[in-house]
Amino acid sequence: MPSLNARASSVGISPTMAAAAALCKHPDPVDLTVGEPDFLPPPEAREAAVAAIREGRTKYGPAAGLPALRDAVSQDLARRDGVARAAENTILTAGGKAAIHDALRCILNPGDEVLIFAPYWPTFRDQVLWCGGVPVIVQPGADLLPSVESIDAALSPRTRAVILNQPSNPTGRVWDAERLAHLAKVARERNLWIILDQVYGTVTYDGPERPFLAQAPDLADRCVVVESFSKRFAMTGYRLGSASAPAPLITAMVALASSTVTHPSIIAQHGALAALALDGSWQRETVDSLRVRRDRAHAALSGLPGIEVQLPQGALYLFPKVSQWMASHGVASDGELVARLRDEVGVKTLSGAAFGAPGHLRLSIAAPAAELEKGMERLQGFFGAK
């Protein structure tokens, strides 16, 4: 057959999806790989999607998404970060991944560099590569956050954009005011785009959400705010996200969508309209439930010898450092450790190396509470509690 291009030959399948699909020799596996809330979406969202089907509101729609939903997303963001937006500043996309990918396709020229902060979601790196860009990985300190010095050292004349994900997948960390202020300063001085992945923005446990634009509203004309209904409303299979950005970029993204996906699911959009119209109590209840799981899992891992684990401030994961345990037990890589945990004790996790942080594991706390409890007990038995 004719050959594939260089991008197709160099970028592999998502490590998250690959790990979730990996065969397990254990007869009763516990899956802590995918960050998929085990809740059903709000009943109002489910009923609105069903009603759209029953009433025949299932035809083609605008490439940018339903006007009412574009306006609802814009107003929701404005309430959270204080930046006024018109509906024309928002496009609905087939998930948060599509929002990031399409923004990069409209921003990057071949060879442009994009700063990505390790530990990172592998999709960031892969999408930059798919778009012909060059991912530049900024290494973290011991706190799993970059220093201002490491940010500056990663910049070059080819730097075009920065991707900031917070709360972070995989660490659950949130940048402090000093780091956010420095990033804002760099963006102003270098005229950079900032892609703000806020899909976990409302999943915070120990304080209010900390949107970047609430601290630097003057940078709204160079920011792409990416949201998703997957984590916030447990609408993962609905495949619906959004991007809010300056109008010229949204116009370009709409043109791109009209030639590719046409538009995201109209059925999902009707469900999302109902979700955003809720009073917030459903979200608070789900976050409260996740906080209990976070605390239980963190306590279980904190008592294990050779394991270091920080308490995540948000998102759906713990990211324990296991390098000390590996060294003392002759385990060569976290990939080897993942395989042993999967096949010997039936706990499916992800390798930290996939996130640019070897010597770590990523564990999802979004699994059902009983399954998470079972997984923690197995991990305690494997690693050897004090």
C-alpha positions in Angstrom: 0.0 0.0 0.0 1.1 3.6 -0.4 2.9 5.0 2.7 1.4 7.2 5.4 2.6 10.6 6.2 5.1 11.3 8.9 2.5 12.5 11.4 0.4 9.3 11.1 3.5 7.2 11.5 4.8 9.0 14.6 1.7 9.5 16.8 0.1 6.5 18.5 -3.2 5.8 20.2 -4.1 7.6 23.4 -2.3 5.8 26.3 -5.4 6.3 28.4 -7.6 4.4 26.0 -5.0 1.8 25.4 -4.6 1.0 29.1 -8.3 0.8 29.6 -8.6 -1.7 26.8 -5.6 -3.8 27.9 -6.4 -7.4 28.7 -6.1 -8.3 32.3 -5.2 -11.8 33.6 -6.9 -11.2 36.9 -10.4 -12.7 37.1 -11.9 -9.6 38.9 -10.2 -6.4 37.6 -10.8 -3.0 39.1 -10.4 -0.3 36.5 -8.8 2.9 37.8 -7.6 4.1 34.4 -10.2 6.3 32.7 -11.5 9.6 34.3 -15.1 8.9 33.7 -17.5 9.8 36.5 -19.7 6.9 37.4 -22.7 9.1 37.9 -25.5 9.3 35.4 -25.9 12.8 33.9 -28.5 15.0 35.6 -32.0 13.6 34.9 -33.0 16.9 33.3 -30.2 16.6 30.7 -31.2 13.0 29.9 -34.9 13.9 29.5 -34.1 16.9 27.3 -32.0 14.6 25.0 -34.8 12.1 24.8 -37.4 14.8 24.2 -35.3 16.1 21.3 -35.4 12.7 19.7 -39.1 12.2 20.3 -39.9 15.6 18.9 -37.8 15.2 15.8 -35.3 18.0 16.7 -32.5 15.9 15.2 -31.8 17.5 11.8 -28.7 19.4 10.8 -28.0 22.5 12.8 -25.5 25.5 12.7 -21.8 24.6 12.4 -21.1 26.7 15.5 -23.8 25.0 17.5 -27.3 25.9 18.7 -27.4 29.7 19.3 -29.1 29.2 22.7 -26.4 26.9 23.9 -23.6 29.2 22.6 -25.2 32.0 24.6 -25.6 29.8 27.7 -22.0 28.6 27.6 -20.8 32.2 27.2 -22.9 33.4 30.1 -21.8 30.5 32.3 -18.1 31.4 31.7 -18.7 35.1 32.3 -20.2 34.3 35.7 -17.1 32.2 36.6 -14.3 34.3 35.3 -15.8 37.8 35.0 -15.1 38.2 31.3 -18.1 39.3 29.3 -18.7 37.3 26.1 -21.2 37.3 23.3 -22.5 34.0 21.8 -20.4 34.8 18.8 -17.3 34.1 20.9 -18.2 30.5 21.5 -18.3 27.4 19.3 -19.7 24.0 20.4 -17.4 21.1 19.6 -17.5 17.3 19.6 -15.9 17.1 23.0 -13.1 19.1 24.6 -10.5 17.3 22.6 -12.0 18.6 19.3 -12.0 22.2 20.8 -8.3 22.0 21.5 -7.4 20.3 18.3 -9.4 22.7 16.1 -8.0 25.7 17.9 -4.4 24.4 17.3 -5.2 23.8 13.6 -6.2 27.4 13.2 -3.3 28.8 15.3 -0.2 26.8 14.4 2.0 27.1 11.4 4.4 24.2 10.7 7.3 24.2 13.2 5.6 26.5 15.7 6.3 25.6 19.3 3.7 25.0 22.0 4.7 24.9 25.7 3.2 22.0 27.6 3.7 21.5 31.3 4.7 18.1 32.6 3.0 16.1 34.0 0.7 16.6 31.0 -2.3 15.0 29.4 -0.8 13.0 26.5 -3.4 14.4 24.1 -1.8 17.8 24.3 1.5 16.6 23.0 -0.1 14.4 20.3 -2.5 17.1 19.0 0.4 19.5 18.6 2.2 16.9 16.6 -0.9 16.2 14.5 -1.1 19.9 13.7 2.5 20.1 12.6 3.7 21.9 15.7 6.5 21.1 18.1 5.6 20.3 21.7 8.1 21.8 24.2 7.8 20.0 27.5 8.4 22.2 30.6 9.6 19.9 33.5 8.1 20.3 37.0 9.7 20.7 40.3 9.1 18.5 43.3 5.7 20.0 43.8 4.7 18.8 40.3 4.4 22.4 39.1 6.8 24.4 36.9 9.0 27.2 38.2 8.9 30.6 36.6 12.6 29.9 35.7 11.7 26.7 33.8 8.9 28.5 31.9 11.3 31.2 30.8 13.9 28.7 29.8 11.5 26.9 27.5 10.6 30.0 25.5 12.1 30.6 22.1 11.4 32.8 19.0 9.3 29.9 17.7 7.0 29.8 20.7 3.4 30.4 19.5 1.1 29.1 22.2 0.9 27.7 25.8 -1.5 25.1 27.1 -2.6 25.4 30.7 -4.7 22.7 32.2 -6.0 23.2 35.7 -7.0 21.5 37.8 -4.5 19.3 36.1 -4.9 15.9 34.6 -3.0 13.9 35.9 -2.0 15.7 39.2 -5.1 17.6 40.3 -2.8 20.6 41.1 -3.8 24.2 40.6 -1.3 27.0 39.8 -0.8 29.6 42.5 -1.2 33.4 41.9 2.6 33.9 41.3 2.8 31.4 38.5 -0.4 32.6 36.9 0.9 36.2 37.0 4.1 35.2 35.4 2.4 33.3 32.6 0.2 36.3 31.9 3.4 38.5 31.8 5.0 36.1 29.3 1.9 36.0 27.1 1.7 39.8 27.0 5.4 40.3 26.2 5.6 37.5 23.6 2.2 37.9 22.1 1.3 34.2 22.7 -1.9 32.3 22.5 -3.0 30.6 25.8 -5.2 27.5 25.5 -7.0 27.2 28.8 -8.2 23.6 29.3 -10.8 24.1 32.1 -12.7 20.8 31.7 -12.1 20.1 35.4 -12.6 23.7 36.5 -15.8 23.1 38.4 -14.3 19.9 40.0 -12.5 21.5 42.8 -12.4 20.2 46.4 -10.8 22.7 48.8 -11.8 26.1 47.6 -13.4 28.0 44.7 -12.4 27.6 41.1 -9.4 29.6 40.0 -9.9 30.6 36.4 -6.9 32.2 34.7 -8.9 35.0 33.2 -10.3 36.0 36.5 -6.7 37.1 37.3 -5.7 38.4 33.9 -9.0 39.6 32.1 -7.0 41.8 29.7 -5.7 38.6 28.0 -9.1 37.5 26.8 -8.2 38.5 23.3 -5.4 35.8 23.2 -7.1 33.0 25.2 -9.0 30.0 24.1 -11.2 28.7 27.0 -12.0 25.0 26.5 -14.9 23.4 28.4 -16.5 20.0 28.3 -19.8 18.6 29.5 -18.1 15.2 30.1 -16.6 15.7 33.6 -18.8 18.5 34.9 -22.1 16.8 34.0 -20.9 13.1 33.5 -22.0 13.4 29.8 -18.9 11.6 28.5 -20.6 9.6 25.7 -22.5 12.7 24.5 -19.2 14.0 23.1 -19.8 17.7 23.7 -17.4 20.5 24.5 -16.9 24.1 23.7 -14.2 26.8 22.9 -14.6 30.4 23.7 -12.1 32.8 22.1 -11.8 36.0 20.1 -14.3 36.2 17.2 -11.7 35.8 14.4 -10.5 32.5 15.8 -14.1 31.3 16.4 -14.9 32.2 12.8 -12.0 30.1 11.6 -13.0 27.2 13.8 -16.5 27.3 12.5 -15.2 27.2 8.9 -13.1 24.2 9.9 -16.0 22.4 11.6 -18.2 23.0 8.5 -15.7 21.0 6.5 -15.2 18.2 9.0 -17.7 17.3 11.7 -20.4 19.7 10.4 -21.4 20.2 14.1 -21.6 18.2 17.3 -24.6 16.1 18.1 -27.8 18.2 18.2 -29.3 15.7 20.6 -26.4 16.2 23.0 -26.7 20.0 22.7 -30.3 19.9 23.8 -29.2 17.8 26.8 -26.5 20.3 27.6 -28.9 23.3 27.5 -30.9 21.6 30.3 -27.8 20.8 32.3 -26.6 24.5 32.2 -30.0 25.6 33.3 -29.8 23.7 36.6 -29.2 25.5 39.9 -25.9 23.8 40.7 -27.0 21.5 43.4 -26.4 18.4 41.2 -22.8 19.5 40.6 -22.2 20.2 44.3 -23.5 16.8 45.3 -21.3 15.0 42.8 -18.2 17.0 43.8 -19.0 16.2 47.5 -19.1 12.5 46.6 -15.8 12.7 44.7 -14.2 14.6 47.6 -15.0 11.6 49.9 -13.4 9.2 47.4 -10.3 11.5 47.0 -9.8 11.6 50.8 -10.3 7.9 51.2 -7.9 7.0 48.4 -5.3 9.6 49.5 -5.4 8.2 53.0 -5.0 4.7 51.8 -1.9 5.5 49.6 -0.3 7.8 52.2 0.2 4.9 54.5 2.3 2.9 52.1 6.1 2.6 52.4 8.0 4.0 49.5 5.0 5.9 48.1 4.6 9.7 48.1 1.2 11.1 47.2 0.0 14.7 47.2 -3.6 15.7 47.9 -5.1 16.8 44.6 -7.0 20.1 44.7 -9.3 19.1 41.9 -9.9 16.8 38.9 -10.4 13.0 39.1 -7.0 11.6 39.9 -4.3 10.7 42.3 -0.7 10.8 41.0 1.5 8.9 43.5 5.3 8.9 43.1 6.4 5.3 43.3 10.0 5.5 42.2 11.4 4.8 45.7 9.3 1.7 46.0 10.3 0.6 42.5 14.0 1.1 43.3 13.8 -1.0 46.5 11.9 -3.8 44.8 13.9 -4.1 41.6 11.1 -2.8 39.3 12.7 -1.2 36.3 9.9 1.0 35.0 6.4 2.2 36.0 5.2 0.4 32.9 6.4 -2.8 34.4 4.7 -1.9 37.7 1.4 -1.1 35.9 1.5 -4.6 34.3 2.1 -6.3 37.6 -0.7 -4.4 39.3 -3.0 -5.3 36.5 -2.3 -9.0 36.3 -1.2 -9.9 39.8 -3.8 -8.0 41.9 -6.3 -6.9 39.3 -5.9 -3.1 39.6 -5.7 -1.3 36.3 -3.7 2.0 36.5 -1.8 4.2 34.1 2.0 4.7 33.8 3.3 8.1 34.8 5.7 7.9 31.9 2.7 8.4 29.6 2.2 11.8 31.2 5.8 12.8 31.0 6.6 11.9 34.6 8.2 8.4 34.9 8.2 6.9 38.4 4.5 7.8 39.0 1.1 6.2 38.6 -2.2 7.8 37.7 -5.3 6.4 39.5 -8.8 7.6 38.8 -11.0 8.3 41.8 -14.1 8.5 39.5 -14.7 4.7 39.7 -17.7 3.6 41.7 -17.0 4.0 45.4 -17.1 0.2 46.2 -14.7 -0.5 43.3 -12.4 2.3 44.4 -12.4 0.8 48.0 -11.6 -2.6 46.6 -8.8 -1.2 44.5 -7.3 0.6 47.5 -7.3 -2.5 49.6 -5.5 -4.5 46.9 -2.9 -1.7 46.5 -2.3 -1.7 50.2 -1.8 -5.5 50.1 0.6 -5.2 47.1 2.7 -2.4 48.4 2.7 -3.5 52.0 1.0 -1.1 54.5 3.1 0.1 57.4 
